[in-house]
């Protein structure tokens, strides 16, 4: 049975699509246009009760949120090597980066795009400059977060910087800019415009 990705090209579902493309697996796009409120229908809310994109259906399994979809796909297709194996020393760092992408990097980036200045510590996440510092440390010598091995963590962390760039943002960090360029140069990399 082919997986189904509920997708609007103008949404965060681009991230899940990138992951599925990198995994090289068969899937079907189910157009779910936000402007038509397709993500708020009773049928869609059975798949994702939050009424947001993306959502992935694999048989009887329903997954929503990009990080969950990326982790699911990486685990379902271990031969694609998009995640360190369970039990490996790198697994903890991988899981941490997957969560960091949504709990710290994404809200910090959103604040930066919207020019929101607040006491971020009260909100639970860091500021964008500190998040960029952390990503630069994690990149090490690269070219990816796990050296030569591209993983779902690159999809999640990298997509945030690609979105930032799509909204006219600049990292002002040569190391991160080079990382974004490498990610977008991948044959199946996430691209806009």
RAHUGI-V483020 format. One line per field, one symbol per residue. burial: # if it has 16 or more other ideal C-beta (glycine too) atoms within 10 Angstrom, else .. A space follows every 10 residues. Layout:
burial=???
This chain:
burial=..######.. #.######## ###...#... .#.....##. ...#..##.. .#######.. ..######## ####..#..# .###.....# ..###.##.# ##.####### ##.......# ....####.. ##.##..##. ...###...# ########## #####..... #.#..#..## .##..#..## ...
